[in-house]
Amino acid sequence: MEYPASAIESFLTPRHMQPQDLELLVTREMPFGKHKGRIIADLPGNYLNWFAREGFPKAEIGRLLALMQEIDHNGLKEILAPLRQPKAR
């Protein structure tokens, strides 16, 4: 089966997950709201689900929150463990 070039191009747009996004989930802090300053990977599931219902913000933060919500919803948080930086003592 052949797919139109436009379908393939739309799949490969930057709004889809990029490999570096997983690292950003464990390093990027929430820039606003109730959980401002908290690492995105550490946001509670109910907060992520609220965004899923109400709408994710635009730009990179929305893409990261959507990705984290999918990971959390599917019980896959453990895939982020190897990417976490050990805390300095």
Secondary structure, 3 states (H helix, E strand, C coil): CCCCHHHHHHHCCCCCCCHHHHHHHCCCECCCCCCCCCEHHHCCHHHHHHHHHHCCCCHHHHHHHHHHHHHHHCCCHHHHHHHCCCCCC
